[in-house]
Amino acid sequence: MGEPSRHETVTVYGDEVTCTDFNGLGPSGERPQRLSEECQAALDAISEELAKHDLTLDQTRHIAAMLREGDGFSQCQSTLGDALAGARPTLTLRIVQGFPDANQRIALSLIASPSP
């Protein structure tokens, strides 16, 4: 199996950083067993990108979680709550038909900026 294609993007506009379509798949496209682990891996990757711009997850203003099934969100909800408790961002949950990678179950997007 080759390297999976990456669809995530990072956009900087002023002091605002937008991380879009981050998944929690491994480097070779392997999927963690539990959705909560996949969610945590996506958050870890986002955190690494934010650090490049001197930001942390605690500066998240909005997060969007896209899943194929709404029932699975409860497995990810506590992971998001723990990681973003300091920020208390607005949350959008979207149910989607599918993802670019067949193994993928979740995609996270967020907006972060320094505190005013």
Phi and psi restraints in degrees (range 20) as a CNS / XPLOR table:
assign (resid 1 and name C) (resid 2 and name N)
       (resid 2 and name CA) (resid 2 and name C) 1.0 -83.2 20.0 2
assign (resid 2 and name N) (resid 2 and name CA)
       (resid 2 and name C) (resid 3 and name N) 1.0 -176.7 20.0 2
assign (resid 2 and name C) (resid 3 and name N)
       (resid 3 and name CA) (resid 3 and name C) 1.0 -66.4 20.0 2
assign (resid 3 and name N) (resid 3 and name CA)
       (resid 3 and name C) (resid 4 and name N) 1.0 130.1 20.0 2
assign (resid 3 and name C) (resid 4 and name N)
       (resid 4 and name CA) (resid 4 and name C) 1.0 -70.4 20.0 2
assign (resid 4 and name N) (resid 4 and name CA)
       (resid 4 and name C) (resid 5 and name N) 1.0 150.9 20.0 2
assign (resid 4 and name C) (resid 5 and name N)
       (resid 5 and name CA) (resid 5 and name C) 1.0 -74.7 20.0 2
assign (resid 5 and name N) (resid 5 and name CA)
       (resid 5 and name C) (resid 6 and name N) 1.0 143.3 20.0 2
assign (resid 5 and name C) (resid 6 and name N)
       (resid 6 and name CA) (resid 6 and name C) 1.0 -105.0 20.0 2
assign (resid 6 and name N) (resid 6 and name CA)
       (resid 6 and name C) (resid 7 and name N) 1.0 131.5 20.0 2
assign (resid 6 and name C) (resid 7 and name N)
       (resid 7 and name CA) (resid 7 and name C) 1.0 -111.6 20.0 2
assign (resid 7 and name N) (resid 7 and name CA)
       (resid 7 and name C) (resid 8 and name N) 1.0 -3.0 20.0 2
assign (resid 7 and name C) (resid 8 and name N)
       (resid 8 and name CA) (resid 8 and name C) 1.0 -73.1 20.0 2
assign (resid 8 and name N) (resid 8 and name CA)
       (resid 8 and name C) (resid 9 and name N) 1.0 150.4 20.0 2
assign (resid 8 and name C) (resid 9 and name N)
       (resid 9 and name CA) (resid 9 and name C) 1.0 -135.2 20.0 2
assign (resid 9 and name N) (resid 9 and name CA)
       (resid 9 and name C) (resid 10 and name N) 1.0 153.7 20.0 2
assign (resid 9 and name C) (resid 10 and name N)
       (resid 10 and name CA) (resid 10 and name C) 1.0 -125.7 20.0 2
assign (resid 10 and name N) (resid 10 and name CA)
       (resid 10 and name C) (resid 11 and name N) 1.0 125.1 20.0 2
assign (resid 10 and name C) (resid 11 and name N)
       (resid 11 and name CA) (resid 11 and name C) 1.0 -122.0 20.0 2
assign (resid 11 and name N) (resid 11 and name CA)
       (resid 11 and name C) (resid 12 and name N) 1.0 134.1 20.0 2
assign (resid 11 and name C) (resid 12 and name N)
       (resid 12 and name CA) (resid 12 and name C) 1.0 -115.3 20.0 2
assign (resid 12 and name N) (resid 12 and name CA)
       (resid 12 and name C) (resid 13 and name N) 1.0 128.0 20.0 2
assign (resid 12 and name C) (resid 13 and name N)
       (resid 13 and name CA) (resid 13 and name C) 1.0 -134.0 20.0 2
assign (resid 13 and name N) (resid 13 and name CA)
       (resid 13 and name C) (resid 14 and name N) 1.0 105.9 20.0 2
assign (resid 13 and name C) (resid 14 and name N)
       (resid 14 and name CA) (resid 14 and name C) 1.0 65.1 20.0 2
assign (resid 14 and name N) (resid 14 and name CA)
       (resid 14 and name C) (resid 15 and name N) 1.0 -125.9 20.0 2
assign (resid 14 and name C) (resid 15 and name N)
       (resid 15 and name CA) (resid 15 and name C) 1.0 -99.7 20.0 2
assign (resid 15 and name N) (resid 15 and name CA)
       (resid 15 and name C) (resid 16 and name N) 1.0 8.9 20.0 2
assign (resid 15 and name C) (resid 16 and name N)
       (resid 16 and name CA) (resid 16 and name C) 1.0 -97.1 20.0 2
assign (resid 16 and name N) (resid 16 and name CA)
       (resid 16 and name C) (resid 17 and name N) 1.0 134.4 20.0 2
assign (resid 16 and name C) (resid 17 and name N)
       (resid 17 and name CA) (resid 17 and name C) 1.0 -118.9 20.0 2
assign (resid 17 and name N) (resid 17 and name CA)
       (resid 17 and name C) (resid 18 and name N) 1.0 128.7 20.0 2
assign (resid 17 and name C) (resid 18 and name N)
       (resid 18 and name CA) (resid 18 and name C) 1.0 -114.0 20.0 2
assign (resid 18 and name N) (resid 18 and name CA)
       (resid 18 and name C) (resid 19 and name N) 1.0 122.8 20.0 2
assign (resid 18 and name C) (resid 19 and name N)
       (resid 19 and name CA) (resid 19 and name C) 1.0 -108.2 20.0 2
assign (resid 19 and name N) (resid 19 and name CA)
       (resid 19 and name C) (resid 20 and name N) 1.0 122.8 20.0 2
assign (resid 19 and name C) (resid 20 and name N)
       (resid 20 and name CA) (resid 20 and name C) 1.0 -122.2 20.0 2
assign (resid 20 and name N) (resid 20 and name CA)
       (resid 20 and name C) (resid 21 and name N) 1.0 135.4 20.0 2
assign (resid 20 and name C) (resid 21 and name N)
       (resid 21 and name CA) (resid 21 and name C) 1.0 62.3 20.0 2
assign (resid 21 and name N) (resid 21 and name CA)
       (resid 21 and name C) (resid 22 and name N) 1.0 45.5 20.0 2
assign (resid 21 and name C) (resid 22 and name N)
       (resid 22 and name CA) (resid 22 and name C) 1.0 -85.5 20.0 2
assign (resid 22 and name N) (resid 22 and name CA)
       (resid 22 and name C) (resid 23 and name N) 1.0 130.4 20.0 2
assign (resid 22 and name C) (resid 23 and name N)
       (resid 23 and name CA) (resid 23 and name C) 1.0 -109.9 20.0 2
assign (resid 23 and name N) (resid 23 and name CA)
       (resid 23 and name C) (resid 24 and name N) 1.0 173.5 20.0 2
assign (resid 23 and name C) (resid 24 and name N)
       (resid 24 and name CA) (resid 24 and name C) 1.0 -111.5 20.0 2
assign (resid 24 and name N) (resid 24 and name CA)
       (resid 24 and name C) (resid 25 and name N) 1.0 26.9 20.0 2
assign (resid 24 and name C) (resid 25 and name N)
       (resid 25 and name CA) (resid 25 and name C) 1.0 -78.2 20.0 2
assign (resid 25 and name N) (resid 25 and name CA)
       (resid 25 and name C) (resid 26 and name N) 1.0 153.0 20.0 2
assign (resid 25 and name C) (resid 26 and name N)
       (resid 26 and name CA) (resid 26 and name C) 1.0 -71.4 20.0 2
assign (resid 26 and name N) (resid 26 and name CA)
       (resid 26 and name C) (resid 27 and name N) 1.0 174.5 20.0 2
assign (resid 26 and name C) (resid 27 and name N)
       (resid 27 and name CA) (resid 27 and name C) 1.0 -58.3 20.0 2
assign (resid 27 and name N) (resid 27 and name CA)
       (resid 27 and name C) (resid 28 and name N) 1.0 -28.0 20.0 2
assign (resid 27 and name C) (resid 28 and name N)
       (resid 28 and name CA) (resid 28 and name C) 1.0 -103.5 20.0 2
assign (resid 28 and name N) (resid 28 and name CA)
       (resid 28 and name C) (resid 29 and name N) 1.0 14.6 20.0 2
assign (resid 28 and name C) (resid 29 and name N)
       (resid 29 and name CA) (resid 29 and name C) 1.0 87.1 20.0 2
assign (resid 29 and name N) (resid 29 and name CA)
       (resid 29 and name C) (resid 30 and name N) 1.0 7.3 20.0 2
assign (resid 29 and name C) (resid 30 and name N)
       (resid 30 and name CA) (resid 30 and name C) 1.0 -72.8 20.0 2
assign (resid 30 and name N) (resid 30 and name CA)
       (resid 30 and name C) (resid 31 and name N) 1.0 143.5 20.0 2
assign (resid 30 and name C) (resid 31 and name N)
       (resid 31 and name CA) (resid 31 and name C) 1.0 -101.2 20.0 2
assign (resid 31 and name N) (resid 31 and name CA)
       (resid 31 and name C) (resid 32 and name N) 1.0 131.2 20.0 2
assign (resid 31 and name C) (resid 32 and name N)
       (resid 32 and name CA) (resid 32 and name C) 1.0 -59.2 20.0 2
assign (resid 32 and name N) (resid 32 and name CA)
       (resid 32 and name C) (resid 33 and name N) 1.0 154.3 20.0 2
assign (resid 32 and name C) (resid 33 and name N)
       (resid 33 and name CA) (resid 33 and name C) 1.0 -63.3 20.0 2
assign (resid 33 and name N) (resid 33 and name CA)
       (resid 33 and name C) (resid 34 and name N) 1.0 -44.9 20.0 2
assign (resid 33 and name C) (resid 34 and name N)
       (resid 34 and name CA) (resid 34 and name C) 1.0 -102.2 20.0 2
assign (resid 34 and name N) (resid 34 and name CA)
       (resid 34 and name C) (resid 35 and name N) 1.0 144.2 20.0 2
assign (resid 34 and name C) (resid 35 and name N)
       (resid 35 and name CA) (resid 35 and name C) 1.0 -61.5 20.0 2
assign (resid 35 and name N) (resid 35 and name CA)
       (resid 35 and name C) (resid 36 and name N) 1.0 -36.0 20.0 2
assign (resid 35 and name C) (resid 36 and name N)
       (resid 36 and name CA) (resid 36 and name C) 1.0 -61.7 20.0 2
assign (resid 36 and name N) (resid 36 and name CA)
       (resid 36 and name C) (resid 37 and name N) 1.0 -35.5 20.0 2
assign (resid 36 and name C) (resid 37 and name N)
       (resid 37 and name CA) (resid 37 and name C) 1.0 -69.6 20.0 2
assign (resid 37 and name N) (resid 37 and name CA)
       (resid 37 and name C) (resid 38 and name N) 1.0 -37.1 20.0 2
assign (resid 37 and name C) (resid 38 and name N)
       (resid 38 and name CA) (resid 38 and name C) 1.0 -66.0 20.0 2
assign (resid 38 and name N) (resid 38 and name CA)
       (resid 38 and name C) (resid 39 and name N) 1.0 -41.2 20.0 2
assign (resid 38 and name C) (resid 39 and name N)
       (resid 39 and name CA) (resid 39 and name C) 1.0 -62.7 20.0 2
assign (resid 39 and name N) (resid 39 and name CA)
       (resid 39 and name C) (resid 40 and name N) 1.0 -45.4 20.0 2
assign (resid 39 and name C) (resid 40 and name N)
       (resid 40 and name CA) (resid 40 and name C) 1.0 -63.9 20.0 2
assign (resid 40 and name N) (resid 40 and name CA)
       (resid 40 and name C) (resid 41 and name N) 1.0 -39.3 20.0 2
assign (resid 40 and name C) (resid 41 and name N)
       (resid 41 and name CA) (resid 41 and name C) 1.0 -64.1 20.0 2
assign (resid 41 and name N) (resid 41 and name CA)
       (resid 41 and name C) (resid 42 and name N) 1.0 -39.3 20.0 2
assign (resid 41 and name C) (resid 42 and name N)
       (resid 42 and name CA) (resid 42 and name C) 1.0 -64.6 20.0 2
assign (resid 42 and name N) (resid 42 and name CA)
       (resid 42 and name C) (resid 43 and name N) 1.0 -42.7 20.0 2
assign (resid 42 and name C) (resid 43 and name N)
       (resid 43 and name CA) (resid 43 and name C) 1.0 -62.9 20.0 2
assign (resid 43 and name N) (resid 43 and name CA)
       (resid 43 and name C) (resid 44 and name N) 1.0 -39.4 20.0 2
assign (resid 43 and name C) (resid 44 and name N)
       (resid 44 and name CA) (resid 44 and name C) 1.0 -61.6 20.0 2
assign (resid 44 and name N) (resid 44 and name CA)
       (resid 44 and name C) (resid 45 and name N) 1.0 -43.5 20.0 2
assign (resid 44 and name C) (resid 45 and name N)
       (resid 45 and name CA) (resid 45 and name C) 1.0 -65.2 20.0 2
assign (resid 45 and name N) (resid 45 and name CA)
       (resid 45 and name C) (resid 46 and name N) 1.0 -40.5 20.0 2
assign (resid 45 and name C) (resid 46 and name N)
       (resid 46 and name CA) (resid 46 and name C) 1.0 -64.4 20.0 2
assign (resid 46 and name N) (resid 46 and name CA)
       (resid 46 and name C) (resid 47 and name N) 1.0 -43.1 20.0 2
assign (resid 46 and name C) (resid 47 and name N)
       (resid 47 and name CA) (resid 47 and name C) 1.0 -58.4 20.0 2
assign (resid 47 and name N) (resid 47 and name CA)
       (resid 47 and name C) (resid 48 and name N) 1.0 -41.8 20.0 2
assign (resid 47 and name C) (resid 48 and name N)
       (resid 48 and name CA) (resid 48 and name C) 1.0 -60.9 20.0 2
assign (resid 48 and name N) (resid 48 and name CA)
       (resid 48 and name C) (resid 49 and name N) 1.0 -41.7 20.0 2
assign (resid 48 and name C) (resid 49 and name N)
       (resid 49 and name CA) (resid 49 and name C) 1.0 -67.5 20.0 2
assign (resid 49 and name N) (resid 49 and name CA)
       (resid 49 and name C) (resid 50 and name N) 1.0 -42.2 20.0 2
assign (resid 49 and name C) (resid 50 and name N)
       (resid 50 and name CA) (resid 50 and name C) 1.0 -61.3 20.0 2
assign (resid 50 and name N) (resid 50 and name CA)
       (resid 50 and name C) (resid 51 and name N) 1.0 -38.7 20.0 2
assign (resid 50 and name C) (resid 51 and name N)
       (resid 51 and name CA) (resid 51 and name C) 1.0 -60.2 20.0 2
assign (resid 51 and name N) (resid 51 and name CA)
       (resid 51 and name C) (resid 52 and name N) 1.0 -30.9 20.0 2
assign (resid 51 and name C) (resid 52 and name N)
       (resid 52 and name CA) (resid 52 and name C) 1.0 -64.8 20.0 2
assign (resid 52 and name N) (resid 52 and name CA)
       (resid 52 and name C) (resid 53 and name N) 1.0 -17.2 20.0 2
assign (resid 52 and name C) (resid 53 and name N)
       (resid 53 and name CA) (resid 53 and name C) 1.0 -116.5 20.0 2
assign (resid 53 and name N) (resid 53 and name CA)
       (resid 53 and name C) (resid 54 and name N) 1.0 21.2 20.0 2
assign (resid 53 and name C) (resid 54 and name N)
       (resid 54 and name CA) (resid 54 and name C) 1.0 57.5 20.0 2
assign (resid 54 and name N) (resid 54 and name CA)
       (resid 54 and name C) (resid 55 and name N) 1.0 37.3 20.0 2
assign (resid 54 and name C) (resid 55 and name N)
       (resid 55 and name CA) (resid 55 and name C) 1.0 -122.8 20.0 2
assign (resid 55 and name N) (resid 55 and name CA)
       (resid 55 and name C) (resid 56 and name N) 1.0 161.8 20.0 2
assign (resid 55 and name C) (resid 56 and name N)
       (resid 56 and name CA) (resid 56 and name C) 1.0 -130.8 20.0 2
assign (resid 56 and name N) (resid 56 and name CA)
       (resid 56 and name C) (resid 57 and name N) 1.0 171.5 20.0 2
assign (resid 56 and name C) (resid 57 and name N)
       (resid 57 and name CA) (resid 57 and name C) 1.0 -61.4 20.0 2
assign (resid 57 and name N) (resid 57 and name CA)
       (resid 57 and name C) (resid 58 and name N) 1.0 -25.8 20.0 2
assign (resid 57 and name C) (resid 58 and name N)
       (resid 58 and name CA) (resid 58 and name C) 1.0 -66.8 20.0 2
assign (resid 58 and name N) (resid 58 and name CA)
       (resid 58 and name C) (resid 59 and name N) 1.0 -8.5 20.0 2
assign (resid 58 and name C) (resid 59 and name N)
       (resid 59 and name CA) (resid 59 and name C) 1.0 -106.3 20.0 2
assign (resid 59 and name N) (resid 59 and name CA)
       (resid 59 and name C) (resid 60 and name N) 1.0 16.3 20.0 2
assign (resid 59 and name C) (resid 60 and name N)
       (resid 60 and name CA) (resid 60 and name C) 1.0 -72.1 20.0 2
assign (resid 60 and name N) (resid 60 and name CA)
       (resid 60 and name C) (resid 61 and name N) 1.0 131.1 20.0 2
assign (resid 60 and name C) (resid 61 and name N)
       (resid 61 and name CA) (resid 61 and name C) 1.0 -100.4 20.0 2
assign (resid 61 and name N) (resid 61 and name CA)
       (resid 61 and name C) (resid 62 and name N) 1.0 -32.4 20.0 2
assign (resid 61 and name C) (resid 62 and name N)
       (resid 62 and name CA) (resid 62 and name C) 1.0 -147.7 20.0 2
assign (resid 62 and name N) (resid 62 and name CA)
       (resid 62 and name C) (resid 63 and name N) 1.0 140.1 20.0 2
assign (resid 62 and name C) (resid 63 and name N)
       (resid 63 and name CA) (resid 63 and name C) 1.0 -131.8 20.0 2
assign (resid 63 and name N) (resid 63 and name CA)
       (resid 63 and name C) (resid 64 and name N) 1.0 139.3 20.0 2
assign (resid 63 and name C) (resid 64 and name N)
       (resid 64 and name CA) (resid 64 and name C) 1.0 -119.5 20.0 2
assign (resid 64 and name N) (resid 64 and name CA)
       (resid 64 and name C) (resid 65 and name N) 1.0 128.2 20.0 2
assign (resid 64 and name C) (resid 65 and name N)
       (resid 65 and name CA) (resid 65 and name C) 1.0 -112.7 20.0 2
assign (resid 65 and name N) (resid 65 and name CA)
       (resid 65 and name C) (resid 66 and name N) 1.0 123.4 20.0 2
assign (resid 65 and name C) (resid 66 and name N)
       (resid 66 and name CA) (resid 66 and name C) 1.0 -109.8 20.0 2
assign (resid 66 and name N) (resid 66 and name CA)
       (resid 66 and name C) (resid 67 and name N) 1.0 128.3 20.0 2
assign (resid 66 and name C) (resid 67 and name N)
       (resid 67 and name CA) (resid 67 and name C) 1.0 -134.7 20.0 2
assign (resid 67 and name N) (resid 67 and name CA)
       (resid 67 and name C) (resid 68 and name N) 1.0 158.1 20.0 2
assign (resid 67 and name C) (resid 68 and name N)
       (resid 68 and name CA) (resid 68 and name C) 1.0 -80.0 20.0 2
assign (resid 68 and name N) (resid 68 and name CA)
       (resid 68 and name C) (resid 69 and name N) 1.0 -25.6 20.0 2
assign (resid 68 and name C) (resid 69 and name N)
       (resid 69 and name CA) (resid 69 and name C) 1.0 -135.3 20.0 2
assign (resid 69 and name N) (resid 69 and name CA)
       (resid 69 and name C) (resid 70 and name N) 1.0 129.3 20.0 2
assign (resid 69 and name C) (resid 70 and name N)
       (resid 70 and name CA) (resid 70 and name C) 1.0 -66.2 20.0 2
assign (resid 70 and name N) (resid 70 and name CA)
       (resid 70 and name C) (resid 71 and name N) 1.0 -29.4 20.0 2
assign (resid 70 and name C) (resid 71 and name N)
       (resid 71 and name CA) (resid 71 and name C) 1.0 -61.8 20.0 2
assign (resid 71 and name N) (resid 71 and name CA)
       (resid 71 and name C) (resid 72 and name N) 1.0 -28.4 20.0 2
assign (resid 71 and name C) (resid 72 and name N)
       (resid 72 and name CA) (resid 72 and name C) 1.0 -74.9 20.0 2
assign (resid 72 and name N) (resid 72 and name CA)
       (resid 72 and name C) (resid 73 and name N) 1.0 -13.5 20.0 2
assign (resid 72 and name C) (resid 73 and name N)
       (resid 73 and name CA) (resid 73 and name C) 1.0 -61.9 20.0 2
assign (resid 73 and name N) (resid 73 and name CA)
       (resid 73 and name C) (resid 74 and name N) 1.0 -32.8 20.0 2
assign (resid 73 and name C) (resid 74 and name N)
       (resid 74 and name CA) (resid 74 and name C) 1.0 -59.0 20.0 2
assign (resid 74 and name N) (resid 74 and name CA)
       (resid 74 and name C) (resid 75 and name N) 1.0 -31.1 20.0 2
assign (resid 74 and name C) (resid 75 and name N)
       (resid 75 and name CA) (resid 75 and name C) 1.0 -68.2 20.0 2
assign (resid 75 and name N) (resid 75 and name CA)
       (resid 75 and name C) (resid 76 and name N) 1.0 -27.4 20.0 2
assign (resid 75 and name C) (resid 76 and name N)
       (resid 76 and name CA) (resid 76 and name C) 1.0 -97.7 20.0 2
assign (resid 76 and name N) (resid 76 and name CA)
       (resid 76 and name C) (resid 77 and name N) 1.0 -22.7 20.0 2
assign (resid 76 and name C) (resid 77 and name N)
       (resid 77 and name CA) (resid 77 and name C) 1.0 -58.4 20.0 2
assign (resid 77 and name N) (resid 77 and name CA)
       (resid 77 and name C) (resid 78 and name N) 1.0 -44.0 20.0 2
assign (resid 77 and name C) (resid 78 and name N)
       (resid 78 and name CA) (resid 78 and name C) 1.0 -69.7 20.0 2
assign (resid 78 and name N) (resid 78 and name CA)
       (resid 78 and name C) (resid 79 and name N) 1.0 -34.0 20.0 2
assign (resid 78 and name C) (resid 79 and name N)
       (resid 79 and name CA) (resid 79 and name C) 1.0 -62.7 20.0 2
assign (resid 79 and name N) (resid 79 and name CA)
       (resid 79 and name C) (resid 80 and name N) 1.0 -45.9 20.0 2
assign (resid 79 and name C) (resid 80 and name N)
       (resid 80 and name CA) (resid 80 and name C) 1.0 -64.1 20.0 2
assign (resid 80 and name N) (resid 80 and name CA)
       (resid 80 and name C) (resid 81 and name N) 1.0 -43.5 20.0 2
assign (resid 80 and name C) (resid 81 and name N)
       (resid 81 and name CA) (resid 81 and name C) 1.0 -60.0 20.0 2
assign (resid 81 and name N) (resid 81 and name CA)
       (resid 81 and name C) (resid 82 and name N) 1.0 -44.0 20.0 2
assign (resid 81 and name C) (resid 82 and name N)
       (resid 82 and name CA) (resid 82 and name C) 1.0 -65.1 20.0 2
assign (resid 82 and name N) (resid 82 and name CA)
       (resid 82 and name C) (resid 83 and name N) 1.0 -44.9 20.0 2
assign (resid 82 and name C) (resid 83 and name N)
       (resid 83 and name CA) (resid 83 and name C) 1.0 -71.1 20.0 2
assign (resid 83 and name N) (resid 83 and name CA)
       (resid 83 and name C) (resid 84 and name N) 1.0 -29.4 20.0 2
assign (resid 83 and name C) (resid 84 and name N)
       (resid 84 and name CA) (resid 84 and name C) 1.0 -114.2 20.0 2
assign (resid 84 and name N) (resid 84 and name CA)
       (resid 84 and name C) (resid 85 and name N) 1.0 13.6 20.0 2
assign (resid 84 and name C) (resid 85 and name N)
       (resid 85 and name CA) (resid 85 and name C) 1.0 -56.7 20.0 2
assign (resid 85 and name N) (resid 85 and name CA)
       (resid 85 and name C) (resid 86 and name N) 1.0 -38.7 20.0 2
assign (resid 85 and name C) (resid 86 and name N)
       (resid 86 and name CA) (resid 86 and name C) 1.0 -69.2 20.0 2
assign (resid 86 and name N) (resid 86 and name CA)
       (resid 86 and name C) (resid 87 and name N) 1.0 -26.5 20.0 2
assign (resid 86 and name C) (resid 87 and name N)
       (resid 87 and name CA) (resid 87 and name C) 1.0 -89.7 20.0 2
assign (resid 87 and name N) (resid 87 and name CA)
       (resid 87 and name C) (resid 88 and name N) 1.0 -35.8 20.0 2
assign (resid 87 and name C) (resid 88 and name N)
       (resid 88 and name CA) (resid 88 and name C) 1.0 49.7 20.0 2
assign (resid 88 and name N) (resid 88 and name CA)
       (resid 88 and name C) (resid 89 and name N) 1.0 56.0 20.0 2
assign (resid 88 and name C) (resid 89 and name N)
       (resid 89 and name CA) (resid 89 and name C) 1.0 -77.0 20.0 2
assign (resid 89 and name N) (resid 89 and name CA)
       (resid 89 and name C) (resid 90 and name N) 1.0 164.5 20.0 2
assign (resid 89 and name C) (resid 90 and name N)
       (resid 90 and name CA) (resid 90 and name C) 1.0 -69.5 20.0 2
assign (resid 90 and name N) (resid 90 and name CA)
       (resid 90 and name C) (resid 91 and name N) 1.0 140.5 20.0 2
assign (resid 90 and name C) (resid 91 and name N)
       (resid 91 and name CA) (resid 91 and name C) 1.0 -119.5 20.0 2
assign (resid 91 and name N) (resid 91 and name CA)
       (resid 91 and name C) (resid 92 and name N) 1.0 133.4 20.0 2
assign (resid 91 and name C) (resid 92 and name N)
       (resid 92 and name CA) (resid 92 and name C) 1.0 -118.5 20.0 2
assign (resid 92 and name N) (resid 92 and name CA)
       (resid 92 and name C) (resid 93 and name N) 1.0 130.3 20.0 2
assign (resid 92 and name C) (resid 93 and name N)
       (resid 93 and name CA) (resid 93 and name C) 1.0 -112.8 20.0 2
assign (resid 93 and name N) (resid 93 and name CA)
       (resid 93 and name C) (resid 94 and name N) 1.0 126.0 20.0 2
assign (resid 93 and name C) (resid 94 and name N)
       (resid 94 and name CA) (resid 94 and name C) 1.0 -124.7 20.0 2
assign (resid 94 and name N) (resid 94 and name CA)
       (resid 94 and name C) (resid 95 and name N) 1.0 136.2 20.0 2
assign (resid 94 and name C) (resid 95 and name N)
       (resid 95 and name CA) (resid 95 and name C) 1.0 -96.9 20.0 2
assign (resid 95 and name N) (resid 95 and name CA)
       (resid 95 and name C) (resid 96 and name N) 1.0 126.5 20.0 2
assign (resid 95 and name C) (resid 96 and name N)
       (resid 96 and name CA) (resid 96 and name C) 1.0 -119.5 20.0 2
assign (resid 96 and name N) (resid 96 and name CA)
       (resid 96 and name C) (resid 97 and name N) 1.0 160.3 20.0 2
assign (resid 96 and name C) (resid 97 and name N)
       (resid 97 and name CA) (resid 97 and name C) 1.0 -72.3 20.0 2
assign (resid 97 and name N) (resid 97 and name CA)
       (resid 97 and name C) (resid 98 and name N) 1.0 -31.9 20.0 2
assign (resid 97 and name C) (resid 98 and name N)
       (resid 98 and name CA) (resid 98 and name C) 1.0 -177.2 20.0 2
assign (resid 98 and name N) (resid 98 and name CA)
       (resid 98 and name C) (resid 99 and name N) 1.0 -179.7 20.0 2
assign (resid 98 and name C) (resid 99 and name N)
       (resid 99 and name CA) (resid 99 and name C) 1.0 -130.2 20.0 2
assign (resid 99 and name N) (resid 99 and name CA)
       (resid 99 and name C) (resid 100 and name N) 1.0 164.6 20.0 2
assign (resid 99 and name C) (resid 100 and name N)
       (resid 100 and name CA) (resid 100 and name C) 1.0 -60.4 20.0 2
assign (resid 100 and name N) (resid 100 and name CA)
       (resid 100 and name C) (resid 101 and name N) 1.0 -32.3 20.0 2
assign (resid 100 and name C) (resid 101 and name N)
       (resid 101 and name CA) (resid 101 and name C) 1.0 -104.2 20.0 2
assign (resid 101 and name N) (resid 101 and name CA)
       (resid 101 and name C) (resid 102 and name N) 1.0 126.8 20.0 2
assign (resid 101 and name C) (resid 102 and name N)
       (resid 102 and name CA) (resid 102 and name C) 1.0 -60.8 20.0 2
assign (resid 102 and name N) (resid 102 and name CA)
       (resid 102 and name C) (resid 103 and name N) 1.0 -28.5 20.0 2
assign (resid 102 and name C) (resid 103 and name N)
       (resid 103 and name CA) (resid 103 and name C) 1.0 -75.6 20.0 2
assign (resid 103 and name N) (resid 103 and name CA)
       (resid 103 and name C) (resid 104 and name N) 1.0 -20.9 20.0 2
assign (resid 103 and name C) (resid 104 and name N)
       (resid 104 and name CA) (resid 104 and name C) 1.0 -69.3 20.0 2
assign (resid 104 and name N) (resid 104 and name CA)
       (resid 104 and name C) (resid 105 and name N) 1.0 134.7 20.0 2
assign (resid 104 and name C) (resid 105 and name N)
       (resid 105 and name CA) (resid 105 and name C) 1.0 -114.7 20.0 2
assign (resid 105 and name N) (resid 105 and name CA)
       (resid 105 and name C) (resid 106 and name N) 1.0 -15.0 20.0 2
assign (resid 105 and name C) (resid 106 and name N)
       (resid 106 and name CA) (resid 106 and name C) 1.0 -148.7 20.0 2
assign (resid 106 and name N) (resid 106 and name CA)
       (resid 106 and name C) (resid 107 and name N) 1.0 150.6 20.0 2
assign (resid 106 and name C) (resid 107 and name N)
       (resid 107 and name CA) (resid 107 and name C) 1.0 -136.4 20.0 2
assign (resid 107 and name N) (resid 107 and name CA)
       (resid 107 and name C) (resid 108 and name N) 1.0 134.4 20.0 2
assign (resid 107 and name C) (resid 108 and name N)
       (resid 108 and name CA) (resid 108 and name C) 1.0 -115.7 20.0 2
assign (resid 108 and name N) (resid 108 and name CA)
       (resid 108 and name C) (resid 109 and name N) 1.0 139.1 20.0 2
assign (resid 108 and name C) (resid 109 and name N)
       (resid 109 and name CA) (resid 109 and name C) 1.0 -131.9 20.0 2
assign (resid 109 and name N) (resid 109 and name CA)
       (resid 109 and name C) (resid 110 and name N) 1.0 143.4 20.0 2
assign (resid 109 and name C) (resid 110 and name N)
       (resid 110 and name CA) (resid 110 and name C) 1.0 -149.7 20.0 2
assign (resid 110 and name N) (resid 110 and name CA)
       (resid 110 and name C) (resid 111 and name N) 1.0 162.7 20.0 2
assign (resid 110 and name C) (resid 111 and name N)
       (resid 111 and name CA) (resid 111 and name C) 1.0 -121.8 20.0 2
assign (resid 111 and name N) (resid 111 and name CA)
       (resid 111 and name C) (resid 112 and name N) 1.0 130.1 20.0 2
assign (resid 111 and name C) (resid 112 and name N)
       (resid 112 and name CA) (resid 112 and name C) 1.0 -131.9 20.0 2
assign (resid 112 and name N) (resid 112 and name CA)
       (resid 112 and name C) (resid 113 and name N) 1.0 148.5 20.0 2
assign (resid 112 and name C) (resid 113 and name N)
       (resid 113 and name CA) (resid 113 and name C) 1.0 -157.3 20.0 2
assign (resid 113 and name N) (resid 113 and name CA)
       (resid 113 and name C) (resid 114 and name N) 1.0 158.4 20.0 2
assign (resid 113 and name C) (resid 114 and name N)
       (resid 114 and name CA) (resid 114 and name C) 1.0 -60.0 20.0 2
assign (resid 114 and name N) (resid 114 and name CA)
       (resid 114 and name C) (resid 115 and name N) 1.0 152.5 20.0 2
assign (resid 114 and name C) (resid 115 and name N)
       (resid 115 and name CA) (resid 115 and name C) 1.0 -64.1 20.0 2
assign (resid 115 and name N) (resid 115 and name CA)
       (resid 115 and name C) (resid 116 and name N) 1.0 143.3 20.0 2
